[in-house]
Structure formats: structure tokens, C-alpha cells
Amino acid sequence: MKKLYKHTTRDIFAFVLEDQRVLKIENIFGEPIEIPLYSVFFKYFPAEQGLKIIAVDEAPADVMDLFFQVLRDVTGQDYQYSLGQVLTVELSGQNLHSETVSLKSKAQKTLLIATRNEGKTREFKAMFSQLGYAIKNLNDFPELPDVAETGMTFEENARLKAETISELTGEMVLADDSGLMVDVLGGLPGVWSARFAGDHATDAANNAKLLHELASTAISPEKRKAKFHTTLVVAAPEKDSLVVEGEWPGEIATIPKGDDGFGYDPLFVDEETGRTAAQMTLEQKNQVSHRARALKNLLKKWPEWLRQ
């Protein structure tokens, strides 16, 4: 590769290739994007060079903008274009190229998050927006029944939610089962994190119970070690589900701190920064959290899973 280019506002990148006469236009997962640039490329791009364009957002006009930015740079010629039902290319006011095009309209990619928790949805939305996905959650499907989390492990519960809801809706569904695991409590509250203080418990009640259970360790920080755990399961019709995990090590504070986040965030102290999860911004949390770590593992396996 000779040089890297980036779109001025969008996450679209171009790489000029040496000694390889090829034009590749694809999304982040390596899937081809249908955009009418091949005839222009082979007519006007230098014969000894190639080009690879990778887009997170697949909007044709933005890919075209970057292509012509590169074309102008590598040729030193001020090529201009317009795109409607016809693609035209001009140089010094003269029409060089005219081509009727038919761009396939793509339905927006959607991912249904199997939760009614808006806080959790915001975290996933921030993570998946960079991949061009529109995010929905179960509040968009009020007619769906609640899926009982009867599993004894995080994976069992996440599978139950993802696979049941995918079967009912026909959507690609991501479900997580997450929980706080405290060493001195033998891994509790674990899969019972949301109902540690009883069925329908509030975050405040769960936090109060946790502090009560750890009261004898208030002067023994080494006994307050903990970790957040997430298991993610993505289910889609006629596909085997994708399963990944992530963990965030830390400890439990003696008093709640911070105003952001939800669940046990005001009590969970990140071992690297010494701040509670509720003292972090969403952007900071999405760099280090158990869900962020699980998502990174998910994205490593996602392209191969999509191709199944």
C-alpha cells in the first residue's frame, strides 16, 4: 500500500495499492459494496496503481467523494462528478464520461437488543453506531412476552433471550447476560445480580444489600475484589448463535460514588483508574467495561459468523 486517505467527515478510508491493478470497495467486514466506479477507475486511474476503499457507512455519495478526492490527488487533474440517474465526469468543463447507473437501495441494517433497559441500550448503541447499525430494543416490541431467565449460567440466560426473540421476530438479536461477581461471596450475585435483593428489586436495593453483605470487609480492601462479567449471544434466523464473553476486574467501594451509569456502577471501582463506573463518562466506560471487552471479542468473530 502506498498511501492512506480518509473521508473528510465519514469513516471511509482509501488505500492506494502499488503494482496491483484492482479496485476493491467493501464494508468493514470485507463484503463488496455495489457502487458504479469501476468504469471510471479503469479509464482514468493511473494504470500501474490500484485502489481499495473500506467504508463503515455505505452511503454511495460519500464513497464517491473519497474516490474522486484520491483520483484528483494521484493524477493531478481536477476531475469533477455528479451523480443522479446518470454518473457524469468532467474535466475543465468538458464531459468526459456519462454512464446510466442503478444503485441498489439497501435497507438499513438493524440490530435488536434484547432488553427494555434504556441505559444498557445506550451503551450498545454507542458501540454499534460505528458499524452503521440502527439499534432497537424490546420497548419497540411491546407485544413481545418477557423471556424468563431460568438459566443457571450467563450463557444459558443470554441464549434464551436471543434465540427466543429472534424466532418470534425474525430479527437479528443481541442478548447479554451480565452480572457482578464478588470473590468473597463465592461469585455472587452473579446471574442473580438484577434480583439480588429479591424479585423486582431496584438498583438502590441491590446496592444496599451488597454493602450489607460486605460490611465485615470494610477495612479489608483485598476482600472486596470483584469483576463484572458479560456473555453476549447474537442469534439470527437459520444461523448458529454467536457466543462471546468479557470481564472487567475491580473492587467494591464502601460508599456509592458518581451520578452516571446504572445497576452496581456507583459501587464498582475500576482497578486501573480507581474511579467507580458511575464516575466515568459513557465514552470512557465503553473503552474498558465488560460489555466493551465482550464486544471487541464479538467483532473479531463477527465477519466469519455473518458469512455462514
C-alpha positions in Angstrom: 0.0 0.0 0.0 1.3 3.4 -0.9 -0.9 6.0 0.8 -3.9 6.2 3.2 -6.8 8.6 2.6 -9.8 9.4 4.8 -13.1 11.0 4.0 -13.3 14.5 5.5 -16.3 13.7 7.7 -17.2 10.0 7.5 -15.4 6.8 8.5 -14.4 5.8 4.9 -10.8 5.0 4.1 -8.9 4.5 0.8 -5.6 2.8 0.2 -3.6 3.3 -3.0 -2.1 0.0 -4.0 1.2 -0.4 -5.8 1.6 -2.9 -8.6 -1.9 -4.2 -8.3 -4.4 -3.1 -10.9 -7.6 -3.6 -8.9 -10.5 -1.6 -7.4 -12.0 -3.0 -4.2 -14.9 -1.3 -2.5 -16.1 -3.1 0.6 -17.5 -2.5 4.1 -15.6 -3.1 7.3 -16.4 -6.8 7.2 -15.0 -7.4 3.7 -18.3 -7.6 1.9 -18.4 -5.9 -1.5 -20.3 -2.6 -1.9 -22.1 -2.1 -5.2 -21.1 1.4 -6.4 -20.6 2.4 -10.1 -16.9 3.4 -10.1 -15.3 0.5 -12.0 -15.5 2.0 -15.5 -14.2 5.4 -14.2 -11.4 3.7 -12.3 -10.1 1.7 -15.3 -10.4 4.7 -17.6 -8.8 7.5 -15.5 -6.8 6.0 -12.6 -3.1 5.5 -13.3 -2.5 2.1 -15.0 0.2 1.0 -12.6 -1.8 1.6 -9.4 -4.9 0.1 -7.7 -7.3 1.3 -5.0 -9.0 -0.2 -2.0 -11.9 1.6 -0.3 -13.3 0.5 3.1 -16.4 2.1 4.4 -18.2 1.8 7.7 -21.1 3.8 6.3 -22.1 2.6 2.9 -23.7 5.9 1.6 -22.7 5.9 -2.2 -22.2 9.7 -2.4 -19.6 9.7 0.4 -17.7 6.8 -1.2 -17.8 8.7 -4.5 -16.5 11.8 -2.8 -13.5 10.0 -1.4 -12.8 8.2 -4.7 -12.6 11.5 -6.6 -10.5 13.0 -3.9 -8.0 10.3 -4.4 -8.3 10.4 -8.2 -7.5 14.2 -8.2 -4.6 13.7 -6.0 -2.9 10.8 -7.8 -3.5 12.3 -11.3 -3.1 16.0 -10.6 -6.2 16.6 -12.6 -9.3 18.4 -11.2 -11.9 15.7 -12.1 -15.5 16.7 -11.1 -18.5 14.4 -11.0 -22.3 14.5 -10.5 -24.4 11.5 -9.5 -28.1 11.1 -10.2 -29.7 8.6 -12.5 -26.6 9.3 -14.6 -23.0 9.4 -13.4 -21.1 12.2 -15.3 -17.4 13.0 -15.0 -16.0 16.4 -16.2 -12.5 17.9 -16.6 -12.0 21.6 -17.3 -15.8 21.9 -18.0 -15.8 19.1 -20.6 -17.9 16.0 -20.2 -15.5 13.0 -20.3 -17.8 10.3 -19.1 -21.5 9.6 -18.9 -23.0 6.4 -17.5 -26.5 5.4 -16.5 -26.4 3.9 -13.1 -28.8 1.9 -10.9 -27.9 2.0 -7.3 -29.5 -0.8 -5.2 -31.3 0.7 -2.3 -30.3 -1.0 0.9 -32.5 -1.5 3.8 -30.8 0.0 6.9 -29.1 -2.7 9.0 -30.8 -3.2 12.3 -29.9 -5.0 15.4 -32.5 -5.7 18.1 -31.1 -5.6 21.7 -33.0 -8.0 23.9 -33.6 -5.6 26.8 -36.0 -2.9 27.9 -33.3 -1.2 29.9 -32.6 2.1 28.1 -29.2 2.6 29.9 -27.9 -0.7 28.6 -29.4 0.1 25.1 -27.5 3.4 25.1 -24.2 1.5 25.7 -24.8 -0.9 22.9 -26.0 1.9 20.6 -22.8 3.8 21.1 -20.8 0.7 20.3 -22.7 -0.4 17.2 -23.3 3.0 15.7 -19.8 3.0 14.3 -20.8 -0.1 12.2 -23.8 1.6 10.7 -26.5 -0.3 12.6 -29.8 1.1 13.7 -30.5 -0.1 17.2 -33.9 -1.2 18.5 -34.8 -2.7 21.9 -37.8 -4.6 23.3 -39.6 -1.3 24.0 -40.1 -1.2 20.3 -41.9 -4.5 20.5 -44.4 -4.1 23.4 -46.4 -7.1 22.3 -43.5 -9.5 23.0 -43.6 -11.5 26.1 -40.8 -11.3 28.7 -38.4 -14.2 28.4 -37.8 -15.8 31.8 -34.2 -16.0 32.7 -34.3 -19.5 34.1 -30.7 -20.5 33.2 -28.1 -21.2 35.8 -25.3 -19.6 33.8 -24.8 -16.3 31.9 -24.7 -18.1 28.6 -27.9 -20.1 29.2 -29.8 -16.9 30.0 -28.4 -14.9 27.1 -29.2 -17.8 24.7 -32.7 -18.0 26.0 -33.3 -14.3 25.3 -31.5 -14.0 21.9 -32.8 -17.2 20.3 -36.4 -16.9 21.6 -36.8 -13.3 20.5 -35.1 -13.9 17.1 -37.5 -16.8 16.5 -40.5 -14.6 17.4 -39.5 -11.5 15.4 -37.3 -12.8 12.6 -34.7 -10.2 13.5 -31.0 -10.4 14.3 -31.0 -10.2 18.1 -28.2 -9.5 20.5 -28.8 -10.5 24.1 -26.5 -10.2 27.0 -26.5 -11.6 30.5 -24.3 -9.6 32.7 -23.6 -9.6 36.4 -21.3 -8.7 39.2 -19.2 -11.4 40.7 -17.7 -10.7 44.1 -14.8 -13.0 45.2 -15.6 -13.2 48.9 -19.2 -14.0 48.1 -18.3 -17.0 46.0 -19.1 -15.2 42.8 -22.5 -13.8 43.9 -24.6 -12.1 43.0 -23.7 -13.5 39.5 -26.7 -14.4 37.4 -28.9 -13.1 40.2 -27.4 -9.6 40.1 -30.6 -7.9 38.9 -32.7 -9.5 41.6 -30.1 -9.8 44.4 -32.4 -8.1 46.9 -35.4 -10.0 45.6 -37.7 -10.1 42.6 -38.4 -6.6 41.1 -35.5 -5.2 43.2 -34.4 -1.6 42.5 -30.8 -0.7 41.8 -30.7 1.1 45.2 -32.0 -2.0 47.0 -29.4 -4.3 45.3 -26.6 -1.9 46.1 -27.7 -1.7 49.8 -27.8 -5.5 50.1 -24.4 -5.8 48.6 -22.9 -3.3 51.1 -24.6 -5.1 53.9 -23.1 -8.5 52.7 -19.7 -6.9 52.6 -19.9 -4.8 55.8 -17.4 -7.0 57.7 -14.8 -6.4 54.9 -15.0 -2.6 55.0 -11.4 -2.3 56.4 -10.1 -5.2 54.2 -9.9 -3.9 50.6 -8.3 -7.2 49.4 -11.6 -9.0 50.4 -13.7 -6.7 48.2 -12.2 -7.8 44.9 -14.9 -8.3 42.2 -15.5 -8.3 38.4 -18.3 -7.5 36.0 -18.9 -10.4 33.6 -20.8 -10.3 30.3 -21.8 -13.1 28.0 -23.1 -11.9 24.6 -25.2 -14.0 22.3 -26.2 -13.0 18.8 -29.0 -15.0 17.2 -30.5 -14.8 13.7 -32.8 -17.0 11.6 -31.2 -20.1 10.2 -27.8 -19.4 11.8 -26.0 -20.9 14.7 -25.7 -18.4 17.5 -22.5 -16.5 18.2 -21.3 -16.5 21.8 -18.5 -14.4 23.4 -17.6 -13.2 26.8 -15.9 -10.2 28.5 -14.8 -9.4 32.1 -13.9 -6.1 33.9 -11.8 -6.5 37.1 -12.2 -4.2 40.0 -13.4 -4.0 43.6 -16.4 -2.8 45.6 -16.4 0.7 47.2 -17.6 1.2 50.8 -20.0 4.0 49.7 -21.6 4.8 46.3 -19.8 7.4 44.2 -20.8 9.0 40.9 -24.1 10.0 39.2 -23.8 8.2 35.8 -24.4 4.6 34.9 -26.9 2.2 36.4 -27.0 -1.0 38.4 -23.9 -1.5 40.5 -22.0 1.2 38.7 -21.8 3.5 41.8 -20.1 0.8 43.8 -17.8 -0.9 41.2 -14.3 0.6 41.2 -12.2 0.2 38.1 -8.9 -1.3 39.2 -6.9 0.8 36.7 -8.3 4.3 37.3 -9.7 4.0 40.9 -13.0 5.5 39.7 -16.3 3.9 40.0 -18.2 3.0 36.8 -20.7 5.8 37.7 -17.9 8.4 37.8 -17.0 7.6 34.2 -18.5 9.1 31.1 -20.2 6.7 28.7 -17.3 7.1 26.3 -14.8 6.2 29.0 -16.8 3.3 30.2 -17.2 2.0 26.7 -13.4 1.7 26.4 -13.0 -0.6 29.4 -16.3 -2.2 30.5 -17.2 -5.9 30.5 -19.6 -5.2 27.6 -16.9 -3.3 25.7 -14.5 -6.2 26.1 -17.1 -8.7 25.1 -18.0 -6.6 22.1 -14.3 -6.5 21.0 -14.3 -10.3 21.1 -17.6 -10.3 19.2 -16.3 -8.1 16.4 -13.3 -10.4 16.0 -15.7 -13.3 15.2 -18.5 -11.2 13.5 -17.3 -11.2 9.9 -16.9 -15.0 9.7 -20.2 -15.5 11.5 -22.1 -13.2 9.1 -20.7 -15.3 6.2 -22.2 -18.5 7.5 
